[in-house]
Amino acid sequence: MTHGKIKFVMLLLFSFYLGFFTFGALEPSLNSATPFFKAVGSPFPSGQAKKSDLLSTLQSSVTDFQFRVLYNDKNYSIKHDSILREMELATQALTKNQVSLSLFPEMGSSRITWLKKNEPVEIISRRGAWVRVKTEKKQIGYLLTSDLEANPKDVGHFTNLITTPVFQHPRDKSSVLFQLAPLTQLKLIKIVGHFGYFKTQSHSGYIPLSQVIGRSDFAEWGWNQTIKKWQNISYRNGSQLVVKGEVNRIPLGEFTAFRGQKNSAIVTKAQNSVGLGARVQIEEAMAYKWNESYLKGHGLVWWKTDLTDKKIDKNKISTKELLQKKLTAMSFDSKRKKGLASAGGIYQTLDGKNWSKLDFFGQQDWPVLIHPTGVWFVGSYKSSDEGESFQPYLKWSEIVKKMQGQHPHRRMPFLKVVDLISMNSLSVKIKIDTGSQLAMLQGDAITNDWKIVP
């Protein structure tokens, strides 16, 4: 990255930082004034009281899960049961991080065991923001849906947003067998024309595929079993998928695995100026504990505590602090407010405000790139989970053979990635310094197949 480009990105990022900077609230002490409300979820407080007074007359508590979402460039708070995510359509899942398998579906429940990152689980049932799961060791317990991601190999099930007619035959003028209630779980048995033959727990029949939602509607990538290749999906149109770079639409039935768009959701209950069926981007998961207490002169009132983990991370720095360092490379996804920076070590941001240093790279400076496919590159390593883990993607022995070509004795004192360039929605170029020459590789961002280019 040239000095001029770095300076421009720094100015752009600094402006972004100023626009989103907010001061965090301190946890109130027992004697501090705590707002109270008339009901759970009330937007405006009715007054304030000492926290000690509220605790001394505590009657009951309930947990409220919400999401802060982005819709039409504006932020909204939406209840957890008012949006549909890819995970709500999954039957098999993987843990995002190390998580506690709980005995009951409630915060602070007794722990059954710890589950490692990427541990597979089977989803048995759902209860609000929780899912009851079975592990490979046959242990059964509860996890928060937000702690899981759909297993790519799981085609999942379908559902409907509104009351939907189920037909006897795959024809528009066929007789209607019954009406499906919204958000019914549907298992796709087969596809006939633009209809799908679905089964519920007690019924079966034909439904137009345009009237249901499945995992393919959240997919960014799909595995085409016919050609044995991952394809970049734009959207689904009935029984066909529109794939980037392809002229013809491809039948849905050819896809047997999906990789979803990060944090994508569909609204199932219109609220806060966001209509039914609107697509939103989840910015943050929030959890509040609403407590009911008795206050003299007010009767029963509600007050809340934030259950979201917001512990201070000593390894985090602000955007302002990052810009004071010697910045050598940066890549930024402005839509998701996520980025990578190289400045005496590799830093990442997931909110556009705070930057965490990735210990994996020590003090090394490497070129960085956030590719349109969602793959993150740092030098000769890449991440498919937005920086949670990195793996090497270059087999240096094979690269050396390709670069030596007809000169097998050509000396290469060292090999180092010195630049990463996004070419289009799929490919990336990698500039390599061998100590005696520069070479350029180009390949697919997801696969690890590279070729030498001029």
C-alpha positions in Angstrom: 0.0 0.0 0.0 1.5 3.4 -1.0 2.0 6.2 1.4 -0.8 8.3 -0.3 -3.3 5.4 -0.1 -2.5 4.8 3.6 -2.9 8.5 4.4 -6.3 8.6 2.6 -7.5 5.4 4.4 -6.3 6.9 7.8 -8.4 10.1 7.2 -11.4 8.1 6.1 -11.2 5.7 9.1 -10.6 8.6 11.5 -13.8 10.3 10.2 -15.6 6.9 10.6 -14.3 6.6 14.1 -15.5 10.1 15.1 -19.0 9.3 13.8 -19.4 6.1 15.9 -17.5 7.0 19.0 -19.6 6.7 22.2 -18.9 6.7 25.9 -19.6 3.4 27.7 -21.9 3.6 30.8 -20.5 2.6 34.1 -22.2 -0.1 36.2 -24.3 1.7 38.8 -23.4 1.2 42.5 -25.9 0.2 45.1 -26.6 3.8 46.1 -26.7 5.2 42.6 -30.0 6.2 40.8 -31.3 3.3 38.7 -34.1 4.0 36.1 -37.3 1.9 36.5 -40.1 1.2 34.0 -43.8 0.4 34.0 -43.3 -2.8 31.9 -40.7 -5.1 30.4 -39.3 -3.5 27.2 -40.7 0.0 27.9 -38.7 2.5 25.9 -38.8 5.3 28.5 -38.3 5.1 32.3 -40.9 6.2 34.7 -38.5 7.4 37.3 -35.3 6.5 39.3 -34.6 4.7 42.6 -31.6 3.5 44.6 -30.5 0.1 43.4 -30.3 -1.1 47.0 -34.1 -0.3 47.4 -34.9 -2.1 44.2 -32.9 -5.2 45.3 -34.4 -5.3 48.7 -38.0 -5.7 47.3 -37.1 -7.9 44.3 -40.1 -10.0 43.2 -39.1 -11.8 40.0 -36.9 -11.6 36.9 -37.1 -12.4 33.2 -34.4 -12.4 30.5 -35.0 -10.3 27.3 -32.9 -11.0 24.2 -32.7 -8.4 21.5 -30.6 -7.6 18.4 -29.3 -4.2 17.2 -29.8 -4.4 13.4 -28.9 -2.3 10.4 -31.7 -1.6 7.9 -31.5 1.1 5.2 -28.4 2.6 6.9 -30.2 3.0 10.2 -30.0 1.1 13.5 -33.0 -0.5 15.2 -33.5 -2.8 18.2 -35.6 -5.9 17.4 -36.7 -8.7 19.7 -35.0 -12.1 19.2 -38.3 -13.8 18.3 -39.0 -11.2 15.6 -36.3 -12.2 13.2 -35.3 -15.3 11.3 -31.7 -16.3 11.0 -30.0 -19.1 9.1 -29.6 -20.9 12.5 -33.4 -21.1 13.0 -33.5 -23.3 9.9 -30.6 -25.6 10.8 -30.8 -29.1 12.3 -27.1 -29.5 12.6 -24.8 -26.8 14.0 -21.2 -26.0 15.1 -20.2 -24.0 18.1 -18.6 -20.6 17.3 -16.3 -20.6 20.3 -15.7 -22.5 23.5 -19.2 -22.5 25.2 -20.9 -23.8 28.3 -23.5 -26.5 27.7 -26.2 -25.5 30.2 -28.6 -27.7 32.2 -31.5 -25.3 31.8 -32.4 -22.6 29.1 -31.5 -19.6 31.3 -28.5 -17.4 32.0 -26.4 -18.6 34.9 -27.7 -22.1 34.7 -25.6 -25.0 36.0 -22.9 -26.2 33.5 -23.0 -29.7 32.2 -19.7 -29.4 30.3 -17.6 -27.2 28.2 -17.8 -27.5 24.4 -14.8 -26.7 22.2 -15.0 -24.4 19.2 -16.4 -26.0 16.0 -17.8 -28.9 18.0 -20.8 -30.4 16.1 -24.2 -30.7 17.8 -27.6 -31.9 16.8 -30.5 -29.5 17.4 -33.4 -31.3 19.2 -35.8 -28.4 19.9 -36.0 -24.6 20.3 -37.1 -22.5 23.3 -36.9 -18.8 22.7 -33.3 -17.7 22.3 -32.2 -21.2 23.4 -31.8 -24.5 21.6 -31.8 -28.0 23.2 -28.9 -29.9 21.6 -27.2 -33.3 21.7 -23.4 -33.6 21.4 -21.4 -36.4 19.8 -20.9 -37.8 23.3 -24.7 -38.0 23.6 -24.8 -35.2 26.2 -28.0 -33.2 26.1 -28.3 -29.6 27.2 -29.0 -26.0 26.2 -27.1 -23.4 24.2 -27.9 -19.9 23.0 -28.7 -19.8 19.3 -26.2 -16.9 19.0 -23.4 -19.3 20.1 -23.9 -21.6 17.1 -23.6 -21.5 13.3 -25.2 -23.8 10.9 -23.2 -26.8 9.7 -22.5 -26.2 6.0 -23.4 -29.9 5.2 -26.8 -29.5 6.8 -29.5 -28.5 4.2 -31.8 -27.7 7.1 -35.5 -27.1 6.8 -37.9 -24.5 5.4 -40.5 -22.2 6.9 -43.1 -19.7 5.9 -43.6 -16.0 7.0 -47.4 -15.8 6.6 -50.4 -18.1 6.6 -49.8 -20.3 3.5 -52.1 -22.6 1.5 -50.9 -26.2 1.0 -52.0 -27.8 -2.3 -52.9 -31.3 -3.2 -51.1 -31.3 -6.5 -48.1 -29.2 -7.8 -50.5 -26.8 -9.8 -51.6 -23.3 -9.1 -55.3 -24.2 -9.4 -55.1 -27.4 -7.4 -57.4 -27.9 -4.4 -56.2 -26.5 -1.1 -55.7 -29.2 1.6 -55.1 -26.9 4.5 -53.6 -23.6 5.6 -50.2 -23.5 7.3 -49.7 -21.2 10.3 -46.7 -18.8 10.0 -43.2 -20.1 10.9 -44.2 -23.8 10.5 -41.2 -26.1 10.2 -41.2 -27.8 6.8 -39.1 -30.6 5.5 -38.5 -30.6 1.7 -39.0 -34.0 0.2 -38.8 -33.2 -3.6 -39.1 -30.4 -6.1 -41.7 -30.5 -8.9 -41.5 -27.5 -11.2 -41.8 -24.4 -9.1 -43.4 -26.4 -6.3 -41.9 -28.2 -3.4 -43.4 -31.3 -1.7 -43.1 -30.6 2.0 -43.9 -32.5 5.2 -44.8 -31.1 8.6 -45.1 -33.1 11.8 -48.6 -34.3 10.8 -49.4 -33.2 7.2 -47.8 -33.1 3.7 -48.5 -31.3 0.4 -47.3 -29.0 -2.2 -46.3 -25.3 -1.7 -44.8 -22.9 -4.2 -41.1 -22.5 -3.4 -41.5 -18.7 -3.7 -43.6 -18.7 -0.5 -41.1 -20.4 1.8 -37.7 -19.6 3.2 -34.8 -22.0 3.5 -31.0 -22.0 4.1 -30.4 -21.2 0.5 -32.0 -17.8 1.1 -29.2 -16.9 3.5 -26.4 -18.5 1.4 -23.4 -16.7 0.1 -21.8 -19.9 -1.2 -23.4 -23.2 -2.2 -21.8 -26.6 -3.0 -22.9 -27.7 -6.4 -22.8 -31.5 -6.2 -23.1 -31.9 -10.0 -19.9 -30.0 -10.8 -18.2 -30.6 -7.4 -17.6 -26.8 -6.8 -18.5 -24.0 -4.4 -20.4 -21.3 -6.3 -21.1 -17.7 -5.2 -24.9 -17.3 -4.8 -26.7 -14.0 -5.5 -30.2 -15.1 -4.5 -32.8 -17.8 -4.9 -35.7 -17.4 -7.4 -38.2 -20.1 -6.7 -36.7 -23.5 -7.5 -33.5 -22.0 -9.0 -30.4 -20.2 -7.7 -28.9 -17.2 -9.4 -25.1 -17.6 -9.3 -22.6 -14.9 -9.9 -20.7 -15.3 -13.1 -23.2 -17.7 -14.6 -25.7 -16.8 -17.3 -28.1 -19.7 -16.6 -29.9 -20.2 -13.3 -29.1 -23.5 -11.5 -31.7 -25.8 -10.0 -31.9 -25.7 -6.2 -31.7 -29.5 -6.1 -28.1 -29.5 -7.3 -26.9 -27.9 -4.1 -26.1 -30.1 -1.1 -24.3 -27.6 1.3 -24.4 -23.9 2.0 -22.2 -21.3 3.7 -24.4 -18.4 4.9 -23.9 -14.7 4.8 -22.5 -13.4 8.1 -25.2 -11.9 10.4 -28.0 -11.8 7.8 -31.6 -12.0 9.1 -35.2 -11.7 7.9 -37.8 -9.9 9.9 -40.8 -12.1 10.9 -42.8 -9.5 12.9 -42.9 -5.9 11.7 -41.7 -3.4 14.3 -39.8 -0.1 14.7 -40.5 0.9 11.0 -39.0 -2.4 9.7 -41.5 -4.3 7.7 -42.3 -8.1 7.6 -39.9 -9.9 5.3 -37.3 -7.1 5.4 -33.6 -8.2 5.2 -31.5 -6.8 8.0 -27.9 -7.1 9.1 -27.3 -8.0 12.8 -24.9 -5.6 14.4 -24.9 -6.8 18.0 -26.7 -9.3 20.2 -28.0 -7.9 23.5 -29.3 -9.5 26.6 -31.1 -7.8 29.5 -32.3 -9.1 32.8 -35.6 -7.4 33.7 -36.2 -7.4 37.4 -39.6 -6.7 39.1 -39.5 -4.8 42.4 -42.0 -3.1 44.7 -41.5 0.7 45.3 -43.6 2.6 47.8 -45.7 5.1 45.9 -45.2 3.4 42.6 -46.2 -0.2 43.2 -44.6 -2.9 41.0 -42.0 -1.6 38.7 -39.3 -3.1 36.4 -35.6 -2.3 36.1 -33.0 -3.9 34.0 -29.3 -5.0 34.0 -27.2 -5.6 31.0 -26.1 -9.2 30.7 -23.9 -8.7 27.6 -20.3 -9.4 28.3 -18.6 -6.0 28.1 -15.4 -6.7 30.1 -12.5 -4.4 29.3 -9.9 -6.1 27.1 -6.4 -4.8 27.8 -5.3 -5.9 24.4 -7.8 -3.5 22.7 -7.0 -0.1 21.5 -9.2 2.6 20.0 -9.1 3.8 16.4 -7.4 7.0 17.6 -4.6 4.9 19.2 -4.2 2.8 16.1 -3.8 5.8 13.9 -0.9 7.0 16.1 1.0 3.9 15.2 3.1 3.2 12.1 0.4 1.9 9.8 1.7 -0.2 6.9 -1.4 -1.9 5.5 -5.1 -1.8 6.0 -8.3 -3.4 4.6 -11.7 -2.4 5.6 -15.3 -3.7 5.1 -17.3 -0.5 5.6 -20.7 -2.2 5.4 -20.0 -4.4 8.4 -17.6 -2.0 10.2 -14.9 -4.7 10.3 -11.3 -4.3 9.3 -7.7 -5.5 9.5 -4.6 -3.3 10.0 -0.9 -3.9 10.1 0.9 -1.6 12.6 3.7 -3.3 14.6 1.5 -6.4 14.7 -1.9 -7.3 13.1 -5.0 -5.7 14.5 -8.7 -6.4 13.8 -11.9 -4.6 14.5 -15.4 -6.0 14.6 -17.2 -2.7 15.4 -15.2 0.0 13.6 -14.2 1.5 17.0 -12.0 -0.9 19.0 -9.0 -2.8 17.6 -7.7 -6.1 19.1 -4.1 -7.3 18.5 -3.9 -10.8 17.1 -1.3 -12.6 19.3 -0.8 -15.2 16.5 1.2 -12.8 14.4 3.3 -11.3 17.2 5.0 -8.0 16.2 5.1 -8.9 12.5 3.8 -6.6 9.8 2.1 -8.3 6.9 -0.1 -7.2 4.0 -3.8 -7.6 4.9 -6.9 -8.1 2.8 -10.6 -8.5 3.5 -11.9 -10.2 0.3 -15.5 -9.8 -1.1 -15.9 -13.6 -0.5 -15.6 -12.9 3.3 -12.1 -14.5 3.5 -9.6 -12.6 5.5 -5.9 -12.7 4.4 -2.9 -11.8 6.5 0.4 -12.6 4.7 0.5 -16.3 3.9 -2.4 -17.0 6.3 -6.2 -16.7 5.7 -9.3 -16.9 7.9 -12.8 -18.1 6.9 -14.3 -17.1 10.3 -13.5 -13.4 10.4 -10.3 -13.6 12.3 -11.2 -16.2 14.9 -8.7 -18.6 13.4 -6.0 -18.5 10.7 -4.5 -21.3 8.6 -1.7 -21.2 6.0 -3.0 -21.3 2.4 0.3 -21.5 0.5 2.2 -24.7 0.1 5.7 -23.2 -0.3 7.2 -26.4 -1.7 4.7 -26.4 -4.6 5.1 -22.6 -5.1 8.9 -23.0 -5.3 8.5 -25.7 -8.0 6.1 -23.4 -10.0 8.4 -20.4 -9.7 11.6 -22.3 -10.6 10.0 -23.7 -13.8 12.8 -24.4 -16.3 15.4 -23.2 -13.9 15.4 -25.8 -11.0 18.6 -24.4 -9.6 17.5 -20.8 -9.3 18.3 -19.6 -5.8 15.5 -18.3 -3.5 17.0 -17.0 -0.3 13.5 -16.5 1.3 9.8 -16.4 0.4 7.6 -13.6 1.7 4.1 -12.3 0.8 4.6 -8.5 0.2 1.2 -7.5 -1.3 -2.4 -8.8 -1.5 -4.7 -7.5 -4.3 -8.5 -8.2 -4.7 -9.2 -8.8 -8.4 -12.9 -9.4 -8.4 -15.6 -11.2 -6.4 -13.7 -14.5 -6.5 -10.0 -14.1 -7.2 -7.0 -12.5 -5.5 -3.4 -11.7 -6.6 -0.5 -12.4 -4.3 2.9 -10.7 -4.8 5.8 -12.7 -3.4 9.4 -11.7 -2.8 11.9 -14.5 -3.1 15.0 -12.5 -2.2 16.1 -12.6 -5.8 13.0 -11.7 -7.8 9.3 -10.7 -7.4 6.6 -13.1 -8.6 2.8 -12.8 -8.8 0.3 -15.6 -8.0 -3.4 -15.5 -8.8 -6.2 -17.9 -7.7 -9.6 -18.4 -6.1 -9.9 -16.7 -2.7 -11.6 -19.8 -1.2 -9.6 -22.6 -2.8 -5.8 -22.9 -2.5 -5.1 -23.4 -6.2 -2.6 -20.8 -7.4 -0.9 -20.1 -10.7 2.0 -17.9 -11.8 0.9 -14.8 -13.7 3.0 -12.1 -15.5 
